[in-house]
Amino acid sequence: MSKLISLFRFFRVPMMALAFVLFGGGVLYLVTPGLWRSYDNQAWGKVTGKILESRWQNKLVSQNAARPNFKLIPKIEYSYMVNNTEYRGTTIRIGAFDELDKNLAKSKLEQYSTGRQVLVYYNPNNPLLSCLEQEKPTLASVLGLILGIVSFYAAFALIRQVGKM
């Protein structure tokens, strides 16, 4: 039994360091893509466009034996010109809108009604990529980034502490 206890004491700090690395790595894995998208999206160009179509669209959420489950999502199509070339887009925001509740989706349809002039953001390297709303970094993603970095720092501080023993 004493060998088991001494083994636990020997591996306790490295296992804690590994837990910090895994936790921090997982958090960074989750928040980094969204932060990168929002950073990249801020450098996009902008032009005036026009809403061509604004309506509800049924989206199949799940299919079970009894009946399929559909969700109503806003379907918005717009056109815009870049370098004398007309493009069309359907993206409201780079982050998905599938999780919108019905009231927020309804407000998006009212905000982007058919025939309305809108500001369209487009990727200058590929004008086919466009959206109507720029993605901004969220507080949760910034805090996640900080938490991930702090977790890595704590892991390396633990490992350094073991090296001094």
Summary of the structure (lengths in Angstrom):
residues: 165
radius of gyration: 24.1
end to end distance: 23.8
largest distance: 78.9
contacts: 440
relative contact order: 0.22
helix: 46%
strand: 33%
